[in-house]
Amino acid sequence: MYRPLLRRFSILFLAFVDRIILRASSRYRPLWKVSCRILALSLRVFYRVRLDLLNYTRVESIAESREERYRLLRDALHFARRARSVPHLEQVLAGLYPGADDGDQAVHQGFELWREGQREEEALHKVWSTGSSMGIDDEMRMVRYLNRYPNYALGSLADWSVLPRDMLVRRQRVESLMGNRTGAILDIGCSINPWLDLYKGRGPFVGLDLSAPALKIGAIRDPANRGRMVWGHAEGLPFNDCSFDIIVMSEVLEHLSHPALAIKEMARVMAPGAIALVTVPIHMVDTRGHAPKGGDPTHRGSFYSYEELCQEFRQAGLTIDKVMRDPYYIFKLSKMA
């Protein structure tokens, strides 16, 4: 009877140690940074394997009940995203699967799809990490993964429930670069729309994402979002030319097979005089995507260098007004009138 509690405690304790190591690595000298990051990565890899063994090899014998399935799902999110808690997880599962007869059935359905999604995630990662562009079949498989399985959406919910320092810094810098700008706003890759309060009072808002479960969670968290969130692809935006005055595209380009096309699409829907705020993890640019990625299966295996990325912006007709660095590259771009 103590095994579930012991398992959960060990997962949360190791996630806490992992966080302390990462925080220490940002404060001390370069040699310490390298050592701490290697140790943190080792912990993640080792205990992610351990967690997978718990989920896969013992799942048939220990995860028959609704309570145990809910606990396994919650613990997996706690560990993978270093979240202390995932708010309203049961409510979210009930909203994702409204066809279920009751809340218990929604937990069972969510757990089964999440477990299938874990296997699909691993298979996709083998293709995605090669660095080459995905074929049409692989692209369709990625779209199916994002929309059939709740893994990406629930992971985003866990991420934004924690709001670690690096994500907080990203938000604060985007807000500062946005200044007092007003007008029509587009958030490309809005996920569960955690930045909605940042846009309030600035003008009409539209959020776009390729994951229907993420959009649905955004609507569950704030029902007012429902009519302002659009399913679509960054590489083919479903909007007219010159439609938006402010565009935010945060942590999107490194997930795309054709990021240059997404940049051109973003420039197309920008009105004359509009600004765009684009963020990319600094390690994706400085190592061209070849650094260890901490488990995100949708990060590209290769990416642009800083010079190449700036060149793509310029070729799309955009001016680079300002760049902020560490832990993200944050570009403030403008489109000349």
C-alpha positions, 0 to 999 in steps of 0.5 A: 500500500506504500508503493504509490506514495513512495513512488510519488515522493521519489519523483517529486523529490528528484524533480526538486533536486533537478530544479535546484541544480538548474538554478545553481547552474545559472549563478556560478562560474562557467565550469560549474554551469557545465557540471551542473547541467550535465548532472541535471540532464543525467538525473532527468534521463535516468529517472525519466527511464525509471518513470517510463518503467513504472508506467509501462511495465507495471501499468497493467497490474497497478493502474486498473482503478480510476484513482491509480490512473489519475495518480500516475498521470498526475505524477508523470506531469509533475516529473516531466514538467517539474510542476508542484501541481497541475491545477484543475486536472480532473476538470480539464479531463472532463472538458476534453472528453465530454462524451464520457459518462462521468468524471471517472470515465474521463480519467480512464479515457484521458489516461489511455490516450496519454499512454498511447501518446507517450509511445507515439511521442517516442516514435515521432522523436526518432524522425524529428531528431534527425534534423531533416524536413519531415515528409508529408506522412510524418507531418500528418502523423505529427498533426494527428499526435497533437490533436488525438492525444492530450500529452502536449496540451496537458504538458503545457498546462503543467508548464504554465502552472509552475511558471519557472524563472526563465518563462517568467523572464520571457513573459516580462521581456515580451511585455516590455517590448510590447510597450503601450502598443494597441491594435489587433493582436495575433498569438501564433502558437498560443497553446492554452493561451496563458498570456491572455491577461497580457493582451487585455485592453490592447485590442481585439485578440486571436490565438492560433494553435495546431493542437485542438486539445490545447485550444480546448483547455484554454477555453476551459480555463477562461470560457471567454476565450472560446470564440477567439481561438482558432485551429491552424498552422503557422506555415499557412495562416488562415487570415487576410493580408495586413490583418494584425498590428501586434503579433506574438510568436513565442517558442514556435519556430523551433518546432516547425519543419519549415520555419522560413515559411512561417516567418513569411506568413507572419510578415504577410498578415502584419499591417504596415507599421505593425510589430512582431515579437518572436522568441526562440530558446537560446540553445536552439540557435547557438548550437543550431538545435544540436544541444540536449533538449530535455525531452521535447519530442517536437524540437527540431534536430537542427535549426538556424544559426543567429545570422541565418535566422536574422537573414530569414527575417530580413528576407521576409521584409522585416526590420530587426529593431531589438534583440534580447538574449538569455535564456531566450533570443527575443526579437522585436521586428517591425514591418515598414509602412 
